[in-house]
Each structure stands twice: as structure tokens, then as C-alpha cells.
Amino acid sequence: MAIHANDMAKRAVHDKLESQIKTAEAKMDTLNAQAQTAKANLEIKAVAELSPKAQAIRQKFQELKQSGGAQWEQAKTDLEARLADFEKSVKGIESKAKAKAN
């Protein structure tokens, strides 16, 4: 029973992180579309620089799903840190884009 509960807890973490990744990627895509529409070169460049980060986060997420034990905890911590940095970068670009629009 404990193993089943542990698997369920890991699945919940996977689902939460995957949701955060999808949300951040959707925001990045929206920013990219806005920048392309506005032909805002700085925003286009900033969004382009996020793309490798998004790919690295996706790869780390796959590693997390395939790991177990202490490796799972380390992969989770690493992924959460990368995701937090990515979300911070996206928010920064959003703020700059909104400031330019006003």
C-alpha cells in the first residue's frame, strides 16, 4: 500500500510540474506572437532565448519521470529551480511588453 501511495504522490508532482511547464510555455508562445505582431526586436530576441530553456525543462521533466529514489528527489529539485527561473524570465518579458504597450 505504501508503494502505491508513493506512486500516487509522484504522479501528483509530475502532473503539477507538467501543468506549470505547459502554462509557462503557453505564456512564452503568447509573448512570441505579441512580439512578432509588434515587430519588437528586443522581445523577439528575449523570447528566442527562452526556447532552449523550455527544451531543457522538458528534458529534465522526462528525466524526472524516469528516475526513482534519491535521483527522483534531486531531479525534482533541479526541475523546480529551472522552472522557477523560466517563469521569472517569462514574467520579466511580459512586464516589459506591457510597459511598452502603455
SERO-4910 file (N, C-alpha, C, O; in steps of 0.05 Angstrom, whole numbers):
BEGIN
 pado doro    nc1    nc2    nc3   cac1   cac2   cac3    cc1    cc2    cc3    oc1    oc2    oc3
  Met    A     16    -24      0      0      0      0     17     25      0     11     45    -13
  Ala    A     40     24     15     57     48     16     69     54    -11     73     77    -18
  Ile    A     76     33    -26     87     37    -52     67     50    -70     74     68    -86
  His    A     42     41    -69     21     53    -85     17     82    -79     13     99    -96
  Ala    A     17     89    -53     13    117    -44     37    134    -54     33    156    -62
  Asn    A     61    122    -53     85    137    -62     83    142    -92     89    164   -101
  Asp    A     74    122   -107     70    126   -136     49    147   -142     52    163   -160
  Met    A     28    148   -126      7    168   -130     18    196   -123     11    215   -137
  Ala    A     35    198   -103     46    224    -95     65    233   -117     65    257   -124
  Lys    A     81    215   -128     99    223   -150     83    231   -174     90    251   -187
  Arg    A     62    217   -180     45    224   -203     33    252   -200     31    267   -219
  Ala    A     25    258   -175     13    285   -169     34    306   -174     28    328   -186
  Val    A     59    301   -166     81    320   -171     86    323   -201     88    345   -211
  His    A     86    300   -215     90    301   -244     69    318   -257     74    335   -274
  Asp    A     44    313   -250     21    327   -262     23    357   -256     18    374   -274
  Lys    A     31    365   -231     33    393   -224     55    406   -240     51    428   -251
  Leu    A     78    393   -241    101    405   -256     95    407   -286    102    426   -299
  Glu    A     82    386   -297     75    387   -325     56    410   -331     58    423   -352
  Ser    A     37    414   -313     18    436   -316     33    463   -316     27    481   -331
  Gln    A     52    466   -297     68    491   -295     84    495   -321     86    517   -331
  Ile    A     96    473   -331    112    475   -356     94    484   -379    101    502   -394
  Lys    A     71    472   -381     52    479   -403     43    508   -401     42    522   -421
  Thr    A     37    517   -377     29    545   -373     51    564   -381     46    584   -394
  Ala    A     76    558   -372     98    576   -378    104    576   -408    110    597   -420
  Glu    A    102    553   -421    107    551   -450     85    566   -465     90    579   -485
  Ala    A     60    565   -455     38    579   -468     43    609   -466     38    624   -485
  Lys    A     52    618   -443     58    647   -440     80    655   -458     79    677   -470
  Met    A    101    638   -461    123    644   -479    113    646   -508    121    664   -522
  Asp    A     95    628   -516     84    628   -543     68    654   -547     69    666   -569
  Thr    A     52    662   -527     36    687   -529     55    711   -532     50    729   -548
  Leu    A     76    712   -516     95    733   -518    108    734   -545    112    756   -556
  Asn    A    115    711   -555    127    710   -582    108    721   -603    117    736   -620
  Ala    A     83    713   -602     63    723   -621     60    754   -619     59    768   -639
  Gln    A     59    763   -594     56    792   -590     81    807   -600     78    828   -613
  Ala    A    104    796   -595    129    809   -604    130    809   -635    138    829   -647
  Gln    A    122    787   -647    122    785   -676    103    806   -688    109    819   -708
  Thr    A     80    808   -676     59    827   -686     70    855   -683     66    872   -701
  Ala    A     82    861   -661     92    888   -656    119    893   -669    129    916   -669
  Lys    A    131    872   -679    158    874   -691    177    885   -671    195    901   -677
  Ala    A    174    877   -646    191    887   -624    215    869   -623    215    847   -611
  Asn    A    237    879   -634    261    863   -637    272    853   -610    281    830   -608
  Leu    A    271    870   -589    282    862   -563    266    839   -551    277    820   -541
  Glu    A    239    841   -554    222    820   -543    225    794   -559    226    772   -548
  Ile    A    228    796   -585    232    773   -602    258    758   -594    258    734   -591
  Lys    A    279    774   -590    304    762   -581    302    750   -554    312    728   -549
  Ala    A    289    763   -535    286    753   -508    270    727   -508    277    708   -494
  Val    A    248    726   -524    232    701   -525    248    679   -538    247    656   -529
  Ala    A    264    685   -559    280    665   -572    300    653   -553    307    629   -554
  Glu    A    310    670   -535    330    660   -515    317    641   -495    330    625   -482
  Leu    A    290    643   -492    276    625   -473    272    597   -485    269    578   -470
  Ser    A    272    595   -511    267    569   -523    285    547   -514    275    525   -507
  Pro    A    311    551   -513    329    529   -503    323    522   -474    325    499   -466
  Lys    A    316    542   -458    308    537   -430    284    519   -429    282    501   -412
  Ala    A    264    525   -446    240    509   -446    246    480   -454    236    461   -443
  Gln    A    264    476   -474    272    450   -482    286    435   -460    282    411   -456
  Ala    A    304    449   -446    318    436   -423    299    428   -401    303    407   -389
  Ile    A    279    445   -396    259    438   -376    243    413   -384    239    396   -367
  Arg    A    236    411   -409    222    388   -419    239    363   -415    229    342   -407
  Gln    A    265    365   -421    283    342   -418    286    334   -389    285    310   -382
  Lys    A    289    354   -371    291    348   -343    265    335   -333    266    318   -315
  Phe    A    242    343   -344    217    331   -336    216    302   -343    207    285   -328
  Gln    A    226    296   -367    227    268   -376    246    252   -358    240    229   -351
  Glu    A    268    264   -350    287    250   -332    274    245   -305    277    224   -293
  Leu    A    258    265   -295    244    262   -270    225    238   -271    224    221   -253
  Lys    A    210    236   -293    191    215   -296    204    187   -297    191    167   -289
  Gln    A    229    186   -305    242    160   -308    260    153   -284    271    131   -283
  Ser    A    263    171   -265    281    167   -242    265    157   -218    241    157   -217
  Gly    A    280    148   -198    268    139   -173    286    145   -150    310    152   -153
  Gly    A    276    142   -126    291    146   -101    304    173    -99    291    194   -104
  Ala    A    329    174    -90    343    199    -86    347    214   -112    347    238   -112
  Gln    A    350    199   -134    352    213   -160    327    228   -167    328    249   -179
  Trp    A    304    217   -160    278    230   -165    277    256   -150    269    276   -161
  Glu    A    285    255   -124    284    280   -108    303    301   -120    296    325   -121
  Gln    A    327    293   -128    346    312   -139    335    323   -166    337    347   -171
  Ala    A    324    305   -182    313    314   -208    290    333   -204    287    353   -218
  Lys    A    273    328   -184    250    345   -177    260    373   -168    250    393   -178
  Thr    A    280    373   -151    291    398   -141    303    415   -164    298    439   -166
  Asp    A    318    401   -181    330    414   -204    309    425   -223    311    448   -232
  Leu    A    289    409   -229    268    418   -247    252    441   -235    246    460   -250
  Glu    A    246    440   -210    231    462   -197    247    488   -198    236    510   -203
  Ala    A    273    487   -194    291    511   -196    291    522   -224    289    546   -228
  Arg    A    295    504   -244    295    513   -272    269    525   -280    268    545   -294
  Leu    A    247    513   -271    220    522   -278    215    550   -265    203    567   -278
  Ala    A    224    553   -240    220    579   -227    236    601   -242    226    623   -245
  Asp    A    260    595   -250    276    614   -265    263    620   -292    262    644   -300
  Phe    A    253    600   -305    239    604   -331    214    621   -328    210    640   -343
  Glu    A    198    615   -308    174    631   -303    181    660   -296    167    679   -305
  Lys    A    203    664   -281    212    691   -275    220    706   -300    213    730   -304
  Ser    A    234    692   -318    242    705   -344    218    712   -360    217    734   -372
  Val    A    198    694   -361    174    699   -377    159    724   -365    150    741   -380
  Lys    A    157    725   -339    143    748   -326    158    774   -332    145    794   -336
  Gly    A    184    773   -332    200    797   -338    194    807   -366    191    831   -370
  Ile    A    193    789   -385    188    797   -412    159    807   -414    154    827   -428
  Glu    A    140    794   -401    112    803   -400    111    832   -390     97    849   -402
  Ser    A    125    837   -368    124    864   -356    135    885   -375    124    907   -378
  Lys    A    158    879   -388    169    898   -407    151    902   -431    148    925   -441
  Ala    A    138    881   -440    120    884   -463     95    901   -456     86    917   -472
  Lys    A     85    897   -432     62    913   -422     70    942   -419     54    960   -425
  Ala    A     93    947   -409    103    974   -405    106    988   -431     99   1012   -434
  Lys    A    116    974   -452    118    986   -478     91    992   -491     88   1012   -505
  Ala    A     72    974   -485     45    977   -497     30   1001   -486     13   1012   -499
  Asn    A     37   1009   -461     23   1031   -448     36   1057   -453     26   1077   -443
***
